[in-house]
């Protein structure tokens, strides 16, 4: 077997949809869950792609995630709503929450949806991109199970609480999207490097004894470390307060006490949408974005705006097939998906 197998994107989505639907999730929700999951692999970010399917199926079968969630708006004021997601599949819930923010931004210029009782959303990029492709500026963050150490701690004390920001581009299919964990590298990326036999940079994490290590296996048993030291740690703390505290919901240690698997049941997420038309004429905004990106490309030798490489990978992989590492293919086979 070769190191990677290429699978047509539509076939991958169809296969993952079937597995999730067979686990009791409605077809509508299963389709969106599968598309968001498979898109990460399509854009060559396998850390947050279909490798996460077995964990979701396990959580659904054990009722750690809700197969048939009842979504409800529990608070609402003007441009703001609080959405209880009943611990349903996190990708669908996150699309639903960002759509709620976008709808309010259409009416008020800005929209905010605070989603509580959610599960793992996969890749933050998907939701900021979803808003940006609809023509809105999108921002989102979440709290999560503890995976990151901070100054004075020799073990995991907080989630790496990613942030994503999406800016519309003149071409709506290729928005500018920044997605970053507050750690030097996301836990999923450390797992990817372990799978591919790579050693990590020495500042990516610590082992179970709190010592710096470049061994990816030891980092996964220990903790990842913050980007920019106090900067990443401080931002993770603020995002914890912006989600869990504001939602009156589970903090990172509460999520861990409920479940150690990483499905992040009872996590909270915030989604913000800004209506560009409320600030500036759309044509002027598009021109200014293009002007600034052109300036950066002219001033550098190898500049790619955030997500530019991902869109190029998408276009290539839609033709050639989505690359799946052999271990991921084997993990999918174990839950009944074979190509």
MOFENWO-V17269 format. One record per helix or strand of 2 or more residues. SS is the DSSP state (hx for helix, st for strand). FROM is the first residue (numbers start at 1). TO is the last residue. Records with the same first field share a line. If there is no record, write none. Layout:
SS = FROM-TO, FROM-TO
This chain:
st = 4-7, 72-77, 80-84, 110-118, 136-142, 148-149, 163-167, 176-180, 205-206, 212-213, 223-226, 267-275, 322-325
hx = 9-22, 27-42, 46-48, 50-61, 90-108, 125-133, 187-195, 216-221, 230-247, 252-258, 276-278, 282-299, 308-320, 326-334
